Amino acid sequence: MRWEYKSEMVLFEETEEGLVAQLDWLEEAGSQGWELASTVPLIAPNREGIAYGTVGLFAILKRSPEVSEPT
């Protein structure tokens, strides 16, 4: 089976409730046939180059390519 892939990078926003990800785009992507295949955390380094915190996520989405009409 063949798949079409796309990716989205989401940075967390700091709010009174803590870190929040804006995932409004995910519902729209789902209505277009995309499904979440995987996510990877985005880790920020400190000044010494050592990872110290998650600042967002990298989402990988997939869907079946649309079947084209024969010509």
Secondary structure in CASP SS format (residue, H / E / C, confidence):
PFRMAT SS
TARGET T0000
AUTHOR 0000-0000-0000
METHOD secondary structure of the structure
MODEL  1
M C 1.00
R C 1.00
W C 1.00
E E 1.00
Y E 1.00
K E 1.00
S E 1.00
E E 1.00
M E 1.00
V E 1.00
L E 1.00
F C 1.00
E E 1.00
E E 1.00
T E 1.00
E C 1.00
E C 1.00
G E 1.00
L E 1.00
V E 1.00
A C 1.00
Q C 1.00
L C 1.00
D H 1.00
W H 1.00
L H 1.00
E H 1.00
E H 1.00
A H 1.00
G H 1.00
S H 1.00
Q C 1.00
G C 1.00
W C 1.00
E E 1.00
L E 1.00
A E 1.00
S E 1.00
T E 1.00
V E 1.00
P E 1.00
L E 1.00
I E 1.00
A E 1.00
P E 1.00
N C 1.00
R C 1.00
E C 1.00
G C 1.00
I C 1.00
A E 1.00
Y E 1.00
G E 1.00
T E 1.00
V E 1.00
G E 1.00
L E 1.00
F E 1.00
A E 1.00
I E 1.00
L E 1.00
K E 1.00
R E 1.00
S C 1.00
P C 1.00
E C 1.00
V C 1.00
S C 1.00
E C 1.00
P C 1.00
T C 1.00
END
